[in-house]
Amino acid sequence: MGERHPRRDHIGRRDFLAVSGAALALTGAPSLAAGQSKRSGEISAGLSERMLTLDPANHYSISTTSVLRHLYDPLIDVTNESKFVPALAETWRPVNNTTWHFTLRKGVTFHDGTPFNAESVAFTLKRARDNTKLIKSFVYQDIEPATIPSNRASASASRHPGAWAARRRTCSARTIS
């Protein structure tokens, strides 16, 4: 008995054009289906794990960090080349072995219009250090309460040299926001 559908090693011109036309037509289908987006006030993110918090001081999740990087700004950030770059702090300099002075950017506000200033930095550092229920509070135990020399400046001291560098290696840059 012969084969019902003989095997072909090539495709004819007519079949090639039919398959190509169908494939070409399907490439436009997703954009047609998408159409106009509706404004729902929601943001969707595909993550490899469930987000449990939006608190940058209370997580240790890479997926959560990926989302929080779009919600919070650090005082200073770190590039892919491990270089420190300005973020909310325009400049920073060591005062001595245990104290750093940060000059803050002008004109920054929180989402509700409240101005970002040295008090904001002092509050965030104190909260992260003193609230031991926060996952990252242990990282801040060596950081002393921040002083506020002016509205645009914050000075933070540590109990021993290198505490700020250790904090940068241990935590997300977004914890101070």
Secondary structure, DSSP 4 states (H G I P E B T S, - for coil): ---SS---SS--HHHHHHHHHHHHHHHTHHHHHH-SPP--S------SS----S-TTS---HHHHHHHTTT---SEEE-TTS-EEESSEEEEEESSSSEEEEEEPTT-B-TTSPBP-HHHHHHHHHHHHH-TTSGGGGGGTTBPPPEEEETTEEEEEBSSTTHHHHHHHHS-GGG--
